[in-house]
C-alpha cells in the first residue's frame, strides 16, 4: 500500500490525475474517430465509390 492511499489527494495531485484522465479520453476519442473513418473508407472502396 502506498502512502497516497492512506490520505486524501492534494489539489495538485488531484489536478494531475484529472489531467491524465482527460489526456487518455482525448486519445481514445481520436482513435475511435480514426477507426470509424477507416471502416468508412474500406466500405467505400469495397462498394466501388460513392454510387
N, CA, C and O atoms as CSV, one atom per row, in Angstrom:
chain,resi,resn,atom,element,x,y,z
A,1,UNK,N,N,0.852,-1.188,0.000
A,1,UNK,CA,C,0.000,0.000,0.000
A,1,UNK,C,C,0.892,1.244,0.000
A,1,UNK,O,O,1.790,1.365,0.833
A,2,UNK,N,N,0.650,2.146,-0.913
A,2,UNK,CA,C,1.464,3.355,-0.968
A,2,UNK,C,C,0.864,4.422,-0.068
A,2,UNK,O,O,-0.288,4.323,0.355
A,3,UNK,N,N,1.658,5.442,0.218
A,3,UNK,CA,C,1.218,6.465,1.165
A,3,UNK,C,C,0.048,7.301,0.666
A,3,UNK,O,O,-0.723,7.815,1.476
A,4,UNK,N,N,-0.106,7.453,-0.656
A,4,UNK,CA,C,-1.198,8.298,-1.157
A,4,UNK,C,C,-2.555,7.628,-0.989
A,4,UNK,O,O,-3.581,8.295,-1.120
A,5,UNK,N,N,-2.591,6.322,-0.703
A,5,UNK,CA,C,-3.868,5.652,-0.472
A,5,UNK,C,C,-4.354,5.850,0.957
A,5,UNK,O,O,-5.522,5.599,1.255
A,6,UNK,N,N,-3.475,6.295,1.838
A,6,UNK,CA,C,-3.826,6.489,3.239
A,6,UNK,C,C,-4.388,7.876,3.526
A,6,UNK,O,O,-4.909,8.126,4.612
A,7,UNK,N,N,-4.284,8.760,2.571
A,7,UNK,CA,C,-4.733,10.139,2.795
A,7,UNK,C,C,-5.411,10.658,1.537
A,7,UNK,O,O,-5.199,10.131,0.445
A,8,UNK,N,N,-6.226,11.692,1.695
A,8,UNK,CA,C,-6.843,12.283,0.502
A,8,UNK,C,C,-5.784,12.954,-0.369
A,8,UNK,O,O,-4.728,13.369,0.110
A,9,UNK,N,N,-6.094,13.047,-1.649
A,9,UNK,CA,C,-5.168,13.694,-2.570
A,9,UNK,C,C,-5.164,15.201,-2.344
A,9,UNK,O,O,-6.178,15.803,-1.991
A,10,UNK,N,N,-3.994,15.785,-2.558
A,10,UNK,CA,C,-3.923,17.238,-2.509
A,10,UNK,C,C,-4.549,17.791,-3.784
A,10,UNK,O,O,-4.821,17.044,-4.724
A,11,UNK,N,N,-4.772,19.083,-3.813
A,11,UNK,CA,C,-5.350,19.710,-5.003
A,11,UNK,C,C,-4.467,19.497,-6.224
A,11,UNK,O,O,-4.966,19.220,-7.315
A,12,UNK,N,N,-3.142,19.629,-6.041
A,12,UNK,CA,C,-2.221,19.454,-7.160
A,12,UNK,C,C,-2.244,18.013,-7.668
A,12,UNK,O,O,-2.248,17.779,-8.876
A,13,UNK,N,N,-2.259,17.049,-6.748
A,13,UNK,CA,C,-2.308,15.644,-7.150
A,13,UNK,C,C,-3.613,15.341,-7.878
A,13,UNK,O,O,-3.625,14.632,-8.885
A,14,UNK,N,N,-4.693,15.877,-7.366
A,14,UNK,CA,C,-5.998,15.662,-7.975
A,14,UNK,C,C,-6.036,16.256,-9.384
A,14,UNK,O,O,-6.591,15.651,-10.302
A,15,UNK,N,N,-5.451,17.427,-9.550
A,15,UNK,CA,C,-5.412,18.060,-10.875
A,15,UNK,C,C,-4.562,17.255,-11.840
A,15,UNK,O,O,-4.897,17.154,-13.020
A,16,UNK,N,N,-3.444,16.666,-11.349
A,16,UNK,CA,C,-2.602,15.835,-12.204
A,16,UNK,C,C,-3.336,14.572,-12.635
A,16,UNK,O,O,-3.238,14.158,-13.790
A,17,UNK,N,N,-4.069,13.961,-11.711
A,17,UNK,CA,C,-4.834,12.759,-12.041
A,17,UNK,C,C,-5.897,13.105,-13.073
A,17,UNK,O,O,-6.072,12.376,-14.049
A,18,UNK,N,N,-6.602,14.200,-12.872
A,18,UNK,CA,C,-7.656,14.627,-13.804
A,18,UNK,C,C,-7.083,14.938,-15.182
A,18,UNK,O,O,-7.693,14.613,-16.201
A,19,UNK,N,N,-5.908,15.569,-15.212
A,19,UNK,CA,C,-5.273,15.884,-16.496
A,19,UNK,C,C,-4.897,14.596,-17.231
A,19,UNK,O,O,-5.043,14.514,-18.450
A,20,UNK,N,N,-4.424,13.613,-16.511
A,20,UNK,CA,C,-4.103,12.328,-17.133
A,20,UNK,C,C,-5.341,11.644,-17.674
A,20,UNK,O,O,-5.317,11.077,-18.767
A,21,UNK,N,N,-6.423,11.695,-16.914
A,21,UNK,CA,C,-7.678,11.099,-17.376
A,21,UNK,C,C,-8.179,11.806,-18.632
A,21,UNK,O,O,-8.638,11.150,-19.568
A,22,UNK,N,N,-8.097,13.122,-18.662
A,22,UNK,CA,C,-8.548,13.893,-19.820
A,22,UNK,C,C,-7.694,13.577,-21.038
A,22,UNK,O,O,-8.207,13.463,-22.151
A,23,UNK,N,N,-6.392,13.437,-20.825
A,23,UNK,CA,C,-5.493,13.107,-21.925
A,23,UNK,C,C,-5.841,11.744,-22.515
A,23,UNK,O,O,-5.906,11.592,-23.735
A,24,UNK,N,N,-6.065,10.756,-21.654
A,24,UNK,CA,C,-6.433,9.424,-22.146
A,24,UNK,C,C,-7.775,9.456,-22.854
A,24,UNK,O,O,-7.956,8.766,-23.857
A,25,UNK,N,N,-8.715,10.236,-22.357
A,25,UNK,CA,C,-10.025,10.343,-23.001
A,25,UNK,C,C,-9.890,10.960,-24.397
A,25,UNK,O,O,-10.548,10.512,-25.336
A,26,UNK,N,N,-9.055,11.966,-24.535
A,26,UNK,CA,C,-8.841,12.602,-25.840
A,26,UNK,C,C,-8.193,11.639,-26.821
A,26,UNK,O,O,-8.581,11.587,-27.988
A,27,UNK,N,N,-7.211,10.877,-26.357
A,27,UNK,CA,C,-6.547,9.903,-27.225
A,27,UNK,C,C,-7.545,8.847,-27.679
A,27,UNK,O,O,-7.559,8.472,-28.851
A,28,UNK,N,N,-8.375,8.366,-26.768
A,28,UNK,CA,C,-9.372,7.359,-27.118
A,28,UNK,C,C,-10.377,7.909,-28.132
A,28,UNK,O,O,-10.772,7.199,-29.057
A,29,UNK,N,N,-10.790,9.156,-27.968
A,29,UNK,CA,C,-11.728,9.772,-28.912
A,29,UNK,C,C,-11.110,9.849,-30.304
A,29,UNK,O,O,-11.778,9.545,-31.292
A,30,UNK,N,N,-9.855,10.247,-30.394
A,30,UNK,CA,C,-9.180,10.334,-31.688
A,30,UNK,C,C,-9.076,8.949,-32.329
A,30,UNK,O,O,-9.302,8.802,-33.530
A,31,UNK,N,N,-8.736,7.940,-31.535
A,31,UNK,CA,C,-8.630,6.583,-32.067
A,31,UNK,C,C,-9.980,6.064,-32.561
A,31,UNK,O,O,-10.044,5.398,-33.595
A,32,UNK,N,N,-11.043,6.357,-31.842
A,32,UNK,CA,C,-12.367,5.911,-32.265
A,32,UNK,C,C,-12.794,6.585,-33.568
A,32,UNK,O,O,-13.357,5.934,-34.449
A,33,UNK,N,N,-12.532,7.876,-33.692
A,33,UNK,CA,C,-12.863,8.584,-34.935
A,33,UNK,C,C,-12.029,8.022,-36.083
A,33,UNK,O,O,-12.545,7.819,-37.182
A,34,UNK,N,N,-10.750,7.773,-35.836
A,34,UNK,CA,C,-9.888,7.214,-36.884
A,34,UNK,C,C,-10.392,5.837,-37.316
A,34,UNK,O,O,-10.376,5.519,-38.506
A,35,UNK,N,N,-10.833,5.031,-36.376
A,35,UNK,CA,C,-11.363,3.709,-36.712
A,35,UNK,C,C,-12.647,3.822,-37.536
A,35,UNK,O,O,-12.844,3.070,-38.491
A,36,UNK,N,N,-13.511,4.753,-37.167
A,36,UNK,CA,C,-14.746,4.961,-37.931
A,36,UNK,C,C,-14.421,5.409,-39.361
A,36,UNK,O,O,-15.039,4.930,-40.312
A,37,UNK,N,N,-13.472,6.307,-39.516
A,37,UNK,CA,C,-13.069,6.769,-40.856
A,37,UNK,C,C,-12.472,5.615,-41.653
A,37,UNK,O,O,-12.741,5.479,-42.846
A,38,UNK,N,N,-11.665,4.785,-41.001
A,38,UNK,CA,C,-11.078,3.630,-41.681
A,38,UNK,C,C,-12.170,2.678,-42.159
A,38,UNK,O,O,-12.134,2.231,-43.305
A,39,UNK,N,N,-13.131,2.362,-41.311
A,39,UNK,CA,C,-14.230,1.485,-41.711
A,39,UNK,C,C,-15.023,2.091,-42.869
A,39,UNK,O,O,-15.410,1.382,-43.798
A,40,UNK,N,N,-15.261,3.391,-42.813
A,40,UNK,CA,C,-15.971,4.067,-43.894
A,40,UNK,C,C,-15.189,3.963,-45.197
A,40,UNK,O,O,-15.754,3.664,-46.249
A,41,UNK,N,N,-13.887,4.213,-45.119
A,41,UNK,CA,C,-13.057,4.152,-46.324
A,41,UNK,C,C,-13.033,2.743,-46.903
A,41,UNK,O,O,-13.115,2.576,-48.120
A,42,UNK,N,N,-12.924,1.748,-46.068
A,42,UNK,CA,C,-12.938,0.359,-46.550
A,42,UNK,C,C,-14.269,0.058,-47.223
A,42,UNK,O,O,-14.301,-0.572,-48.280
A,43,UNK,N,N,-15.371,0.505,-46.616
A,43,UNK,CA,C,-16.684,0.286,-47.186
A,43,UNK,C,C,-16.811,0.960,-48.550
A,43,UNK,O,O,-17.313,0.346,-49.491
A,44,UNK,N,N,-16.376,2.182,-48.670
A,44,UNK,CA,C,-16.442,2.920,-49.946
A,44,UNK,C,C,-15.644,2.192,-51.010
A,44,UNK,O,O,-16.108,2.060,-52.142
A,45,UNK,N,N,-14.454,1.715,-50.673
A,45,UNK,CA,C,-13.624,1.014,-51.637
A,45,UNK,C,C,-14.287,-0.298,-52.060
A,45,UNK,O,O,-14.303,-0.624,-53.247
A,46,UNK,N,N,-14.827,-1.045,-51.113
A,46,UNK,CA,C,-15.457,-2.336,-51.442
A,46,UNK,C,C,-16.718,-2.138,-52.290
A,46,UNK,O,O,-16.971,-2.918,-53.208
A,47,UNK,N,N,-17.506,-1.105,-51.990
A,47,UNK,CA,C,-18.739,-0.865,-52.740
A,47,UNK,C,C,-18.403,-0.301,-54.114
A,47,UNK,O,O,-19.155,-0.515,-55.065
A,48,UNK,N,N,-17.307,0.404,-54.235
A,48,UNK,CA,C,-16.893,0.901,-55.535
A,48,UNK,C,C,-17.162,2.379,-55.709
A,48,UNK,O,O,-17.552,2.809,-56.795
A,49,UNK,N,N,-16.969,3.145,-54.694
A,49,UNK,CA,C,-17.149,4.583,-54.801
A,49,UNK,C,C,-18.418,5.050,-54.096
A,49,UNK,O,O,-19.010,4.318,-53.304
A,50,UNK,N,N,-18.818,6.267,-54.396
A,50,UNK,CA,C,-19.955,6.873,-53.699
A,50,UNK,C,C,-21.290,6.379,-54.230
A,50,UNK,O,O,-22.319,6.563,-53.579
A,51,UNK,N,N,-21.292,5.752,-55.405
A,51,UNK,CA,C,-22.563,5.333,-56.014
A,51,UNK,C,C,-22.937,3.926,-55.617
A,51,UNK,O,O,-23.976,3.420,-56.041
